[in-house]
C-alpha cells in the first residue's frame, strides 16, 4: 500500500506528536504532578524572578504542571492541540529565561528553546489528520 503525500505528512505529525507528547507527560509533567504543592510553589517562583509576579506561586506552578503533563497528553491525542501547544510554548519560554537569567548560560537553556521551537511550529502546523477526534468522527460516520 502506497501512502499519498498528505497521509505520509499526517503520519509524520502523528509520530512527532506522540513522541514529544509522551516525553512531556512522563518526563517533565509527571514528576511535577507527583511533586505536589511544594514543588509547584518553587516552580511558580520563576514568575517572580522573571516578571515580578509574586502572588500565588503555587497556582503558576500548577499551571506549568498542567501545561507539561496535560499538554503532553493533548499532543498525543491531538485534542485541544493548539491551546496545549500555546501553553507549553509559554511554559518553555519562562523556563528558558529562568535558566538564562540564573546565569546558567545558553547551552543550559538549549533544551527548552529547542522544544519551544518544535511546539511553536506545531502550533502553526496543526495536529494532522490522525487524531482522537478524527477517529471518533470517522467511526460515527461509518455507523
C-alpha positions in Angstrom: 0.0 0.0 0.0 1.4 3.3 -1.1 0.9 6.4 1.1 -0.2 9.6 -0.5 1.8 12.7 0.3 -0.9 14.0 2.7 -1.1 10.7 4.6 2.7 10.5 5.0 2.7 14.0 6.3 0.0 13.2 8.7 1.9 10.1 9.8 5.0 12.2 10.4 2.9 14.6 12.5 1.5 11.7 14.5 5.0 10.3 15.2 6.2 13.8 16.3 3.1 14.4 18.4 3.2 11.1 20.2 7.0 11.2 20.8 7.1 14.8 22.1 3.8 14.4 23.9 4.8 11.3 25.8 8.1 12.8 26.8 6.4 15.9 28.1 3.8 14.0 30.0 6.1 11.3 31.5 9.5 13.0 31.9 8.5 16.6 32.5 5.0 16.7 33.7 4.5 13.6 35.8 7.3 14.4 38.3 5.7 17.8 38.8 2.3 16.2 39.4 3.9 13.8 41.9 5.9 16.7 43.5 2.7 18.4 44.7 2.2 21.9 46.1 5.7 22.3 47.5 7.2 21.8 44.0 4.6 24.0 42.4 5.5 26.9 44.8 9.1 26.5 43.8 8.2 26.4 40.0 5.9 29.4 40.4 8.7 31.4 41.9 10.2 31.7 38.4 7.4 34.2 37.6 8.5 36.4 40.5 12.2 36.3 39.4 11.4 37.0 35.8 8.4 39.2 35.5 7.6 40.3 39.1 4.5 38.1 39.5 4.9 37.2 43.2 1.3 36.3 44.1 0.0 32.7 44.4 3.2 30.9 43.2 1.5 27.6 43.7 -1.1 28.5 41.1 1.6 29.4 38.5 3.5 26.2 39.3 0.3 24.2 38.9 -0.3 25.9 35.5 3.2 24.9 34.4 2.5 21.3 35.6 -0.8 21.2 33.7 0.8 22.6 30.6 3.5 19.9 30.6 1.5 16.9 31.8 -1.9 17.7 30.3 -0.4 19.4 27.3 1.7 16.3 26.6 -1.4 14.1 26.7 -3.3 16.6 24.4 -0.4 16.3 21.9 -0.6 12.5 21.9 -4.4 12.5 21.4 -4.5 15.6 19.1 -7.2 17.2 21.4 -7.1 20.9 22.3 -3.9 20.8 20.2 -3.3 24.5 19.6 -4.2 25.7 23.1 -1.9 23.0 24.5 0.9 24.0 22.3 0.5 27.6 23.2 0.6 26.9 27.0 3.6 24.7 26.5 5.5 27.3 24.5 4.7 29.9 27.2 6.0 27.5 29.9 9.1 26.7 27.9 9.7 30.5 27.4 9.6 31.1 31.1 11.9 28.0 31.7 14.4 29.3 29.1 14.5 32.8 30.5 14.7 31.4 34.1 17.8 29.4 33.1 19.4 32.3 31.2 18.7 34.8 34.0 20.0 32.3 36.5 23.4 32.6 34.9 23.5 29.0 33.6 24.2 30.1 30.0 22.8 29.5 26.6 23.8 25.8 26.4 21.8 25.0 29.5 18.8 26.8 28.1 19.0 25.0 24.7 16.5 22.2 25.6 13.6 24.4 26.4 14.4 26.7 23.5 14.6 23.7 21.1 11.3 22.2 22.4 9.7 25.6 22.3 10.6 25.9 18.6 9.2 22.5 17.8 5.9 23.3 19.7 5.7 26.8 18.2 6.0 25.1 14.7 3.3 22.6 15.6 1.1 25.4 16.8 1.0 26.6 13.1 1.1 23.2 11.5 -1.7 21.6 13.5 -2.1 18.1 14.6 -2.6 16.4 11.2 -5.4 14.0 10.4 -4.6 11.2 12.8 -6.2 12.5 16.0 -8.6 11.1 18.5 -11.4 13.4 17.4 -10.9 12.5 13.8 -11.0 8.8 14.6 -14.3 9.2 16.6 -15.8 11.2 13.7 -14.8 8.5 11.2 -16.2 5.8 13.4 -19.5 7.7 13.8 -19.8 8.4 10.1 -19.4 4.6 9.3 -22.2 3.7 11.7 
